[in-house]
Amino acid sequence: MDAEIIAVGSELLTPARLDTNSLFLTEQLNGLGVEVAGKMVVGDDVGRLAEAVRAAVSRSGIVILTGGLGPTEDDVTREAAARALGRELVYQEDLAARIEQRFRRMDRKMAGINLRQAYLVQGGEPLPNPNGTAPGQWITQGGAVIMLLPGPPPELEPMFRDHCLPRLERLVPKQFIRTRCYRIAGMGESDVDQLVAPVYTKYRNPVTTILAAPGDVQIHLRARCASEQEAERLLAEIGPEIERLLGDRIYSRDGKPLEAVVGDRLRAVQATISVAESCTGGLLAEKITSVAGSSDYFVGGFLVYTNRLKTALAGVPPDLLARHGAVSEPVAEALALGVKARTESTYALAITGVAGPGGGTETKPAGTVVIGLAGPQGSAAHSFRFLGNRARVRALAVQYALDLLRRALA
């Protein structure tokens, strides 16, 4: 059985508000083995919302609407659901009495418009809301279940847990969803897909999804089965084939980000890391220290945007800068060696480059980045040419630097 979630509210179509309820509901539904097949945000338009509900009910066995159950004119969820299902809205005296009682407990006079919340879609069942004035609704239509839930998370979450989840547990055939997440460094999304598509396209279960961010490709496998053992068996069948094809380009098998994987390895060998950053302006240090417990291995570093500070803080010889320029392998290597020596860390990473969009030359165009690495086995520098805007170039530089360190720690 699949589910669809419709978040209601014109405010959710603006950049100022996010729909977080669907994340909570997806987690709860997945725990029942229910796949969320679609999510949608619809504004406060009764006609559009009714169309969306009608379409969702025709496709999915579970449809959940969140928000739009308030007392004002723009709260249209009840009316839209009734229209979509071809039913009337029926005034419930007992619901009205409960709403009035809640206002009396708060020592407040209830506005007349609050009585709009006492209307129930004909044939539906009210869901108690001890945390607000808007009752939810549980409606059945053919083989589908429609839930109308309030928008505020402190009202929605307990209502779903206490009143919807137990009903769904009785209704939904017991299934299990198990996942595996591979994360890959140093490859583009299309290259990864071309390599592993012959494996995952042979399966309809598990379902495979490939996601990409700068320098980080993720392969998500989702198996849905009648038993936990069968789901794990399917993942164990497809997983090794993918691992064989990608080899050491896989840096995580449990979804951990690269900075956490590197941190775990540094901690395991009791090593430390320092950084010297130019074009990334502190992003590498921020990434490393975003991991809780990073003080176990992160020593610190230098932001050396100018040649003067490259010399003063990291000890890069001025003649080296004059001969090769700041964006060069000799300077990146010297930066790494300098910060390693001055912080007394086990390893050191240095990044220098032209993040763009300006500042490039014919020999060192925008996107040119050089990464230096120094460690117990010696030092080296690696040159890269990244395409994209300034933010993407900087993000790629950080990710590639961390991957160089990961390989050195292997």
N, C-alpha and C positions, 0 to 999 in steps of 0.2 A: 504494500500500500504506500502510495506517494502522498506528499503534502505540498501545499502552496501557502505562502504567507503574503498577506496584503497589508502593508502599513498605510494608514490613512492619515492625511493631514497635509495641507498646502505648505506648512512650515517645513516639512521634511524635504520639500523640493527646493529649498534655499540652501546656500552654503553654510548657514549658521547652525543647522540642526542635523543630527545623524540618527538613523534608525538603529538603535542598539537592541531593541526587543527581539528582532529576528535572529540575532546571534544567540541569545539565550534560548529561544524556542527551537532553533536548529539543534543545539546541543541536547536539549531534552528529547526531541523527537528521534535523533540519531541513537540515543540510549535505548529507545524502544525498537530499533531496527528500521525506523521509518526514514526514507530518503526524502529530503526537501528538493522537489523538482523545480521550484520556481519561487522567486521573491519579486515583489512589485511595490512601488510607492505610487499612490494615487492621491491627488489633491481633493479638496472639499467640493467635489462636483458629484451630485447624486447620480446623474446619468452615466458618467464615466465609471463611477464606482460600481454601479449596478451591472454594467457590461463586464467589468473585470470579475465580479463575483460569479456571474452566470457562466463565464468562460472557464473559470477555475473549477467550479463544481462539475462541469462537464468532463474535466480531465482527471481530477484527483479525488481521492477518497477522503482527504482531510484538507479543509480550507480554514485558515485562521486569519481573522481581521483584527488589527490592533489599532486602537485610537478611534476618535470620532464618536465617543459615547457620552460626551459632556452635555450640558443643558442648552448650549447656545445654538443659534441658527446655522452655524457652519459645522455643527456636529451631525453628520448626515449618514453615519454608518447604519443605524437602525433602519432608516427609510430605504437606503440603497439595498440592504440585504432583503428586506421585505419585497421590494420591487423585483429583484433578481429571482426570487423564489416564487413569485406569484402569490404572495400572502398579504394579509392585512397586518397592521400594527394594532395591538389590543392593549388598552389601558388596564393596569393591574393595581387594584386598591391596596393590596398588601405591600407591593413594592413602594407605592407612594407613602404608606404609613412608615415603612422602614427608613425612607429617605428623610421624612420629617422628624422622626425620632433621632436620627443622627445629628441633625441641626440643633435639636433641643439639647442634646448631650454636650454640644460645643457652645451652648448658650448663645446661639445665633438665630436670627430670623431668616427663614428660608424664602428665597425669591421664588415667585410663581413659576419661572421658567424651569426650575429644577424638576418639576413634575413631568417634563418631557422624558426624563430618565426612567419613568415608571411604565413606559410603553415597551411591550414585548412582541417580538415577531410571532405571529400566530403559530401555535404548536411548539414553540420553543420553551426551554426551561431556563429559569434565571439562575445565575451563578453568584453566590454571595460575595460581597466586597466589603469586608470589615475595615478596609483602609481608605475607602473613598465613597462617594455618593453614587457612582455609576455601576449598577450590577452588570455582570457579564451575561452572555446567553449561549446556550448549547442547543443547536438546531440539527435535526436530521432531515435529509432530503434524498429519497431513493437509497442508494448505498453510500451516500456521502455524509460526513459530519462537518458542520460549520460552527465555528466558535467566534463569538464577538467578545473581545477582551479590551479593557481600558488601556489607554496609552501610557500613563505613568508607570515606570518599572516597579516602584514599591507596591503598586496595586496589581499589576499584571502578573508578576512572578509568583507571589503566594497564591493567587487565584488559579493559575495554571497548575502549580504543584499540588494544591489541595483538592481541586475540584475537576480539573481536566485530565491530569495524568492518570488517576485511578480508573477513570472511565475508558481512556485509551488503552490502558493495560489489559482491560477485559475485552476490548474490541479488536485490537490489532493482533494478528498472528505473531507469535513470539519469533523475533529474528534478531540477529546480531550483526552489527557493523564493526568491522575491524579495519584499521588503516595502517599504511606504512608510508613514510615520507623520505625520499632520497633528496639530498641537496648536492648540487654539482657546481664546481668552480672551474673557471678557465674555458668554458664552452658557451656558445650561443644557443638560444632556444631551438633554432632550426636545425643546428648540427646535432643536438641531443635527440630531437624528435626523429630525424632521419636515421639515426643509429638504432634507437630502441623501438620505433614503430613496428617493425616486423615481429617483435615479441608481443607487445601489448594489444595489437589489433587482432590477435588470435582469440582474445578473451572478451566476452561481454560482462563477465563477472570474474575478477575485479574490474571496476571502472577506473580508467587512468586519466588523470588531468595533469597537464604540464603548465607551470607558471614560471614567469621570468621577471627578474629585476636585474639592475646593472651588476654583472659579474656573478649572478646567483640564479641558477635554474633549479626548479623543484619539480620532482615527479611524485604525484600523490596517487597511491593505490587505495581503493575502497572496495572491500569485499563485503557483501551482504548475504548471509546464509541463515539457515534454521538453527545452526549450532555454532558456538564459539570455535569449536575444534575445526569445523569445516571451513569457516572463514579464515582461520589461521593457516589451514592446509593450502588454500588457494593462494594466499600471499606468499607462502613458502615455495609454491610452484613457480610463480612468475618472477619473484624477487631475485633469485640467484642468476637467472638469465640476464636480467638488467645489470646486475653487479658485474657479471663477467664482461659485458660489453663496455662498461664505463670505467672499470678498474679504479685506479687511485684518484680519478677525477671526482669520485664520490667522496665528499668529506663528512657527510652525516647520513645516518640511516634512521634516525628518530626525529628528524625535523629541527634539531638544534642548529642555530645559526653559526656561521664560521667563527665569529669572535668567541663564542662559548666553547666550541670544539678546541680552538687554539688555547684558550685559557685552561681547559682541562688537561691538555698535554703539558703545558708549562708547569702546572701544579704537580702533575704526576712525576716529572723528572726534577722537580724542585729548582726550576729555572726562572729567570726574571727577564723582562723585556722593557726597553726604553725606546723612545721615538724622537726623530727630528723631522719636522714638517715645514715645507714651504708652501706649495700651491694648495695643499689640502687644509691649511689653516687650523689644525687641531681636530679635524674629523677622525683621523686614525686614533688619536688618544681617546676621543669621545666614544668611539665604537668599542674599544677595548674595555673602557671603564663602565660601559653600560651594563656589563655583566656583574651581578652581585658576587662579592668576594674577590674581585679583581685586584684588590690590594695585596692579595697573596703573591702576585707575580708582576704587577705593573709598578715600575720604579718612578717613571715620570718622563720628561722630555723637554724639548725646546721648539718654539715656533720661530723659525729663522727665515723670515720673508725677504730680508735684504742680505746682500753679500757681506755687509759689515757684521751682521749678527751671525752669519754662517761661520765667520772667522772668530768673532769674540766668544760665542757660546759653544760652538762645536769644534773649534780649532782647525777649520779648513784653511789651508795655506792660501794667502792672497794670490800668489803666482799661479796656483792651480786654477783658481777662478778666472784669472786673466787669460790663461792659455786655452781653457776648455769651455768656459761659460758656466753659469749656474746650473743650466739644464744639460747635464752630461753625466756619463757613467763614472768618470773619475771623481767628480764632485759628490755624486750620490753615495759612492762607496766611502769617500772621506767623511761625509756627514754621519754615516752609520758607525764608522770606526770611532769618530770623535765623541758621539753621544754615548756609545758603549763604554768608552774609557772614562768619560767624565761622570757618568752615573754608576759605573761599576756594575752594570747589568750583564747577564749571561748572553743575551741577544739584543740586537738593536735594528730597527727599521728606519729608513730615511726615504722621504718622498720629495722630489723636486720636479717641476714641470711647467707647462703652459696650459692652464685650465681653459683659457679663452674667455670670451670670443676673440678678443684682441691679444696683442702681444706676441703673436707668432711671427716666424720668419720663413724664408723658403726652405731652409735646412731643418728648422725646428718649428713646424706649423702648430697651430692651436690643437690641443689634444695630445701633444708629445709629453710623456711622463717617464721619468727614470726612477726606479726604486732600488735602493741599496739595502743590503742585508749583511750584518756582521754577527758572527757567532763563534763558538769554540772551534769549529772546523775551518774557519777562515772568513773571508768576505768576498762579495761580488756585487755587481750592479746589473740591472736588466732594463732595457728600453722598451717602451710600448707606445703605440699610437692609437688613442681612443677617439671614436667619433661620437658626436652629440653635443649637447649644450654644456655649459659650465658645470651644472649640478651633476650631470651624468658622468662627465670626465672625472670629477673629484670622487664620486661614489665608486667608480671602477678602479681608480687608483688605490683607494683604501682596501677594496675587496681583493685586488691582486696582491697587495702587500701582505695581507693576512694569509693568503694562500701560499705565498713564498715561505712564510714562516712555518705554516703547517707542514709543508713538505720537508723543511729542514729539521723539523721535530719528529718526522716519521721514523 
